Amino acid sequence: PYRRQRQMCIRDSCSIAQATHNEFMSRLEPVLQESIQKGVFLYEYEHVSNQDIISDNKMIMEFMNDRNAEGAKSAMRIHILRAINQLKLEKK
C-alpha cells in the first residue's frame, strides 16, 4: 500500500510541476521526486497520515484547472507548510 501511495504522490506532484509550463519547475522535477520519496518514507516511518497531503494535491490541481494562479499559489504554500509541520521539519 505504501509503495502505491509513494507512486501516486510522485505522479501527482510531477503532474503539477509539468502543468505550470515553467522551465524552472521542469528542471526542479528530479529534486522534487527525491524529496517526495523521502517525505513519503518519513510519513510511513512516523506513521503520519498523508491524506491531508493528497487532498492538498487535489486542491492545487483544481485551482490550476480553473486557471486560478493565486489560488494554486496559496494551496501550494499550505501544502508545503502542512508537510513541514506534520514531519516536524525545520523551516528555513
trRosetta pair geometry for C-beta under 8 A, 3 or more apart (Angstrom, degrees):
i j d omega theta_ij theta_ji phi_ij phi_ji
1 4 5.9 -58 -156 35 34 110
1 5 6.5 33 150 -18 67 106
2 5 5.4 -53 -148 38 37 113
2 6 6.1 41 152 -24 69 103
2 40 7.2 141 -178 160 91 106
2 44 5.0 50 -139 -103 142 132
3 6 5.6 -52 -149 34 31 113
3 7 6.4 30 153 -17 64 105
4 7 5.7 -55 -149 37 32 111
4 8 6.3 33 152 -20 65 106
5 8 5.6 -54 -147 36 32 112
5 9 6.3 32 155 -20 66 105
5 40 6.4 168 114 -152 97 123
5 50 6.5 114 176 65 132 139
5 54 8.0 -81 -150 -71 94 125
6 9 5.9 -54 -148 35 29 110
6 10 6.4 26 155 -15 63 108
6 36 7.7 134 -161 136 71 93
6 37 6.4 53 -166 -122 115 65
6 40 4.3 142 -108 127 83 160
6 41 7.7 43 -105 -53 127 65
7 10 5.9 -56 -147 39 30 110
7 11 6.1 31 155 -20 65 110
8 11 5.7 -57 -143 39 29 111
8 12 6.0 26 160 -17 66 109
8 54 7.4 14 123 -117 125 111
9 12 6.0 -55 -143 38 26 108
9 13 6.1 20 160 -14 63 112
9 36 5.3 -178 128 -179 108 118
9 39 7.7 -136 152 85 150 111
9 40 5.4 172 46 -73 155 126
9 50 7.2 -47 -79 159 132 145
9 53 7.1 11 -120 127 116 123
9 54 7.3 -90 -89 -88 84 80
9 57 7.4 -154 -131 -53 62 154
10 13 6.0 -60 -144 41 26 106
10 14 6.1 23 159 -16 64 111
10 33 5.6 50 -145 -133 109 80
10 36 5.1 153 -90 103 70 141
10 37 6.8 26 -78 -62 120 78
10 40 8.0 -65 -41 -19 88 144
11 14 6.0 -60 -145 40 25 108
11 15 6.2 28 155 -22 63 108
12 15 5.6 -55 -149 34 29 113
12 16 6.5 30 153 -20 64 103
12 54 7.6 120 17 -135 171 67
12 57 4.4 37 150 179 139 145
12 61 7.4 -87 -162 -47 95 131
13 16 5.6 -50 -150 33 34 112
13 17 6.4 34 152 -18 65 104
13 32 5.7 -162 141 161 123 121
13 33 7.7 169 89 -85 121 52
13 36 5.3 -165 31 -81 159 148
13 57 6.8 -83 -67 -117 65 121
14 17 5.5 -51 -146 37 34 113
14 18 6.2 32 155 -17 67 106
14 29 5.9 64 -128 -150 87 109
14 32 6.9 155 -82 100 67 129
14 33 6.7 26 -71 -76 111 95
15 18 5.8 -56 -145 39 30 108
15 19 6.1 33 155 -25 64 109
15 61 7.3 13 110 -102 116 120
16 19 5.7 -56 -146 33 28 113
16 20 7.2 38 154 -31 59 96
16 57 6.8 -121 -44 -150 136 84
16 60 5.6 15 -125 121 136 130
16 61 6.3 -103 -90 -76 93 82
16 64 7.0 178 -137 -22 77 158
16 76 8.0 154 166 -97 140 110
17 20 6.2 -49 -165 14 33 113
17 22 7.9 -95 -172 54 64 97
17 25 4.4 -169 -163 165 84 110
17 26 7.0 148 149 -80 103 40
17 28 6.8 -139 -146 79 133 98
17 29 5.3 154 119 -93 154 89
17 32 6.0 -165 -59 20 150 170
18 21 7.7 37 165 -66 47 48
18 25 7.6 -155 -65 119 26 115
18 26 7.0 71 -106 -97 61 83
18 29 7.6 41 -59 -93 80 133
19 61 7.5 98 27 -124 168 77
19 64 5.4 66 131 163 137 149
20 25 4.8 64 63 27 137 162
20 64 7.7 -85 -77 -127 62 131
22 25 4.1 72 77 8 104 110
22 26 6.9 -174 91 -13 53 83
23 26 5.4 -52 -150 33 37 116
23 27 6.5 32 154 -15 67 103
24 27 5.9 -59 -153 38 31 106
24 28 6.1 28 150 -20 66 113
25 28 5.3 -59 -143 41 33 114
25 29 6.9 65 151 -54 61 81
26 29 5.9 -21 -164 -19 34 117
28 31 5.3 -62 -169 46 64 114
28 32 5.7 70 134 -29 86 103
29 32 5.4 -53 -144 35 33 115
29 33 6.4 37 158 -23 66 101
30 33 5.6 -49 -148 32 33 113
30 34 6.6 31 155 -15 64 104
31 34 5.9 -55 -151 38 33 109
31 35 6.2 31 153 -18 66 109
32 35 5.7 -59 -145 40 30 110
32 36 6.0 29 158 -20 67 108
33 36 5.9 -56 -145 36 27 110
33 37 6.4 30 155 -20 63 105
34 37 5.8 -53 -150 33 31 112
34 38 6.5 27 153 -15 64 106
35 38 5.8 -57 -151 39 32 109
35 39 6.1 33 151 -21 67 109
36 39 5.4 -53 -143 38 32 114
36 40 6.2 31 158 -18 67 104
37 40 6.1 -54 -145 37 27 107
37 41 6.4 31 152 -20 61 107
38 41 5.6 -55 -151 35 32 115
38 42 6.5 33 151 -20 65 104
39 42 5.6 -53 -151 34 33 111
39 43 6.5 36 150 -21 65 101
39 83 6.2 -15 -150 -165 135 126
39 87 6.6 -88 -141 -69 81 154
40 43 5.4 -47 -150 32 36 115
40 44 6.5 37 151 -18 65 103
40 50 7.0 9 -122 -88 73 162
41 44 5.7 -56 -152 37 32 111
41 45 6.0 28 153 -18 68 110
42 45 5.6 -55 -138 41 32 110
42 46 5.7 12 166 -2 69 114
42 48 7.6 -3 127 29 78 123
42 87 5.1 46 126 -135 142 117
43 46 6.4 -65 -135 50 21 95
43 47 8.0 92 165 -84 51 4
43 48 4.9 -98 -141 66 68 93
43 49 7.7 -50 -167 110 109 6
43 50 4.7 24 -163 -60 157 113
43 53 7.7 -92 -87 10 149 149
43 86 7.7 17 -102 130 90 123
43 87 7.3 -68 -68 -87 68 100
44 47 7.4 15 179 -75 28 44
46 87 7.0 160 21 -127 157 64
48 86 5.3 131 174 169 146 106
48 87 7.0 -144 38 -83 164 61
49 52 7.0 87 109 -2 97 88
50 53 4.6 -44 -171 38 80 120
50 54 6.1 85 129 -24 84 94
51 54 5.6 -52 -147 37 36 112
51 55 6.3 38 152 -19 66 105
52 55 5.5 -54 -148 38 33 113
52 56 6.3 40 149 -25 65 102
52 82 5.8 -130 130 170 126 143
52 86 7.3 170 61 -63 132 148
53 56 5.5 -47 -150 30 33 116
53 57 6.8 37 150 -21 62 99
53 79 6.8 88 -139 -154 65 86
53 82 6.7 -173 -83 106 71 121
53 83 6.1 69 -103 -81 116 95
53 86 7.7 -107 -50 39 108 157
54 57 5.7 -48 -154 30 35 113
54 58 6.8 35 149 -17 63 103
55 58 5.6 -53 -153 35 36 113
55 59 6.4 37 150 -20 67 105
56 59 5.6 -55 -149 36 33 112
56 60 6.3 36 153 -21 67 103
56 75 6.4 160 -164 175 77 90
56 78 6.4 -157 -129 102 116 97
56 79 3.8 140 163 -102 139 95
56 82 6.4 -167 -62 44 149 146
57 60 5.7 -52 -149 33 31 113
57 61 6.4 28 154 -15 64 107
57 79 7.1 98 -61 -126 54 138
58 61 5.8 -57 -149 39 31 109
58 62 6.4 34 152 -23 65 105
59 62 5.6 -51 -148 32 32 113
59 63 6.6 31 154 -16 64 103
59 75 4.7 -159 118 -145 107 136
59 79 7.9 -172 64 -64 111 109
60 63 6.0 -57 -154 36 30 109
60 64 6.4 27 151 -16 65 108
60 72 5.6 75 -157 -145 70 77
60 75 4.5 -174 -84 113 68 127
60 76 5.7 79 -115 -68 124 75
60 79 6.4 -15 -50 -39 127 147
61 64 5.5 -55 -145 40 34 112
61 65 6.1 39 153 -24 66 105
62 65 5.6 -52 -146 34 31 114
62 66 6.4 22 155 -10 64 108
63 66 5.8 -62 -148 44 31 106
63 68 4.5 -92 -164 72 80 104
63 69 7.9 138 152 -82 106 10
63 71 3.7 -155 -134 107 125 108
63 72 3.9 -178 108 -66 124 71
63 75 5.5 -180 -1 4 146 141
64 67 7.3 32 -178 -80 36 32
64 68 7.6 -98 -67 49 21 66
64 72 5.0 76 -63 -98 75 138
66 71 7.2 2 73 57 124 146
68 71 3.8 17 126 25 121 120
68 72 6.2 145 93 -20 70 85
69 72 5.7 -57 -146 38 31 111
69 73 6.2 34 155 -22 66 106
70 73 5.6 -51 -146 35 31 113
70 74 6.4 29 155 -16 64 106
71 74 5.8 -56 -147 39 30 109
71 75 6.1 29 155 -18 66 109
72 75 5.7 -55 -143 39 29 111
72 76 6.2 32 155 -21 64 106
73 76 5.9 -55 -149 34 28 111
73 77 6.6 30 152 -20 62 105
74 77 5.7 -52 -151 33 33 113
74 78 6.5 33 152 -17 65 104
75 78 5.7 -52 -149 37 33 112
75 79 6.2 41 150 -25 65 106
76 79 5.3 -51 -147 34 33 119
76 80 6.4 30 156 -17 66 104
77 80 6.0 -55 -148 37 29 107
77 81 6.2 23 156 -13 65 110
78 81 5.9 -60 -144 43 28 107
78 82 6.0 32 157 -24 66 109
79 82 5.9 -56 -147 33 23 111
79 83 6.6 21 155 -16 60 106
80 83 5.9 -56 -152 36 31 110
80 84 6.4 32 152 -20 65 106
81 84 5.5 -52 -147 36 34 114
81 85 6.2 30 156 -16 67 107
82 85 5.9 -58 -147 40 29 108
82 86 6.0 23 159 -16 67 111
83 86 6.0 -56 -137 41 27 106
83 87 5.9 5 169 1 65 115
83 89 7.5 6 127 16 76 131
84 87 6.6 -71 -141 50 18 94
84 89 4.7 -94 -144 60 66 105
84 91 5.8 64 176 -80 147 83
85 88 7.3 19 -177 -75 30 43
